[in-house]
Amino acid sequence: MSTDKPVRVALLGCGAIAQAHLRAIAANPGVVEVAGIYDADRSRAEARATEFHVGHIYNTWHDVLAGNADVIAVLLPHDLHAKFAVEVLEAGHHVVVEKPLATTLAECDAILNAAAKAGKRAHPVHNRIYDPGTDAAREFITSGAIGDVFLAQTVGLEPPQTVSVRPWLGTKAGGGGVLMAQAVHPAYLLRWILGDLSEATSIAGTRKVLDMTSEDTAIAVYRFQQGAIAEMTGTFGMNVGPWNHRVTFYGPDGYVEICNREGVRGLSEKHFGDRDIHPLLPDLEWGTGFARMWADYAHGFRTGEPTRVSGLDGRAAVEMILAAYESSKTRRTIDFPLPA
Ligand SMILES: NC(=O)c1ccc[n+]([C@@H]2O[C@H](COP(=O)([O-])OP(=O)(O)OC[C@H]3O[C@@H](n4cnc5c(N)ncnc54)[C@H](O)[C@@H]3O)[C@@H](O)[C@H]2O)c1
C-alpha cells in the first residue's frame, strides 16, 4: 500500500458512533479519508453525508466490498460484527470493527483467521486506549509515582437512554448486556495497564431498571497474572445523575484516577511532595481518542508496523467479558485462558 496517499476508509453503519469516526477521520487530513459510507437505512447515510460533507453513498453492501476502500469500518450491532468483518477481509480489505470485536471467541477467531489468510489487518475500536487521559495515567504509573499497582476500580454509570435509542442493544444477541456493551471499554483499559488475566468472578444485578433481555447492571472482579486485582462496575440504570465513567489505579505510594467529569488526578507524595490530590490532565479531551486511533491504524496499514492495539487485543477484551458471564452463570471463579 502506498505510503504517501491517505488511507481510504468506507463506513458500514451510519448510526450514532459513525459521527465519532467521521469527525476523527476529518481530524487526520492527508492521513485518512472517507471513500464512502453505507447503511441499510439509506436515510441515515444521507443524514451523515450531509452533516460531514461525504461525497459518496454506496447503494449496496456489494458495492462497498467491490469498491476501492483500503479499509472498511464495521459500525453495526454486535451480533453482525463477525459476519461482516470476515466478508471485508475475504474481499481483500483491512477491517476496523467497533467494540466488542465479536460476541464469542469462535467469532473472534474467525475474524483473526480471515485476516491472516488475506494478509490484512483486523483492528477493534478500543478508543479509550488512545485517550490523552489514558496516556497521562499510564505515564504517571510507569514513572513509579504510585508504586506497583495492586488494585484498580472502574465505574461506568449510564442512563437507560443509552439502550432505548438503540433497541438492538437491549437484546441478548445484538447488545449482550452492560458488560459486553459498556464494560468492555474499562476491561480493555485495565488489561492495557495491568497486563494479562488469570481469573474472573462476576455477578449480575437482578433488580432491573431497564426492560432489556440481558443484565443492565453487573460487577466483575479480575485477578491479573502479575497479582493486581480489579473490580469493574457497570450499569445502564442511572435514571438520574451524570453520565460517569471512572477508572482508578491504586499503588502503595498513591493513586491515579481517570474520570470523564474531573479529568485525570493523582496523589503521590513521591511525585508532588505532599499528600494532596493534584490534576494531571484537567480536560480529558473526550473523543480525541478516535482521531489518535485512526492515525495509528492508518500508519500501521501503510507501513506494516505494529499498532498500539491489535486484533488479539480485541479477542482478549471479549475473553474478559465472556469469563465474567461464565462466572455469573455458573457461580464459580473462571480461570484464563477460556477454551476457544
Ligand atoms: N467506541 C465507543 O465509544 C462506542 C460508542 C457507542 C457505540 N459503539 C459501538 O458502535 C457500534 C454501533 O453502535 P451505534 O451506537 O452506532 O448504533 P446505532 O444503532 O446508532 O447505528 C447502527 C447502524 O447500523 C445500521 N445497520 C444495522 N444493520 C445493518 C446492516 N445489516 N447493513 C447496514 N447497516 C446496518 C443501522 O441502520 C444503524 O444506522 C456497536 O458496536 C456499539 O457498541 C461504540
The ligand as a Gaussian input file, in Angstrom:
#p B3LYP/6-31G(d) Opt

LIG

0 1
 N      -16.444000       3.202000      20.892000
 C      -17.459000       3.786000      21.515000
 O      -17.276000       4.614000      22.400000
 C      -18.859000       3.416000      21.102000
 C      -19.962000       4.201000      21.477000
 C      -21.226000       3.846000      21.005000
 C      -21.388000       2.696000      20.228000
 N      -20.302000       1.938000      19.917000
 C      -20.409000       0.710000      19.116000
 O      -20.658000       1.061000      17.749000
 C      -21.447000       0.031000      17.128000
 C      -22.701000       0.681000      16.548000
 O      -23.348000       1.397000      17.562000
 P      -24.212000       2.727000      17.253000
 O      -24.364000       3.405000      18.554000
 O      -23.654000       3.472000      16.109000
 O      -25.602000       2.054000      16.844000
 P      -26.796000       2.719000      16.013000
 O      -27.993000       1.892000      16.281000
 O      -26.859000       4.177000      16.266000
 O      -26.333000       2.509000      14.489000
 C      -26.246000       1.242000      13.885000
 C      -26.480000       1.453000      12.393000
 O      -26.271000       0.216000      11.708000
 C      -27.215000       0.139000      10.654000
 N      -27.353000      -1.262000      10.290000
 C      -27.868000      -2.272000      11.041000
 N      -27.782000      -3.444000      10.359000
 C      -27.206000      -3.167000       9.162000
 C      -26.826000      -3.965000       8.041000
 N      -27.058000      -5.282000       8.022000
 N      -26.241000      -3.342000       6.994000
 C      -26.021000      -1.999000       7.015000
 N      -26.349000      -1.205000       8.042000
 C      -26.937000      -1.781000       9.107000
 C      -28.478000       0.738000      11.232000
 O      -29.374000       1.162000      10.223000
 C      -27.902000       1.898000      12.053000
 O      -27.847000       3.098000      11.303000
 C      -21.684000      -1.006000      18.233000
 O      -20.691000      -1.981000      18.165000
 C      -21.534000      -0.205000      19.516000
 O      -21.165000      -0.979000      20.654000
 C      -19.049000       2.297000      20.329000

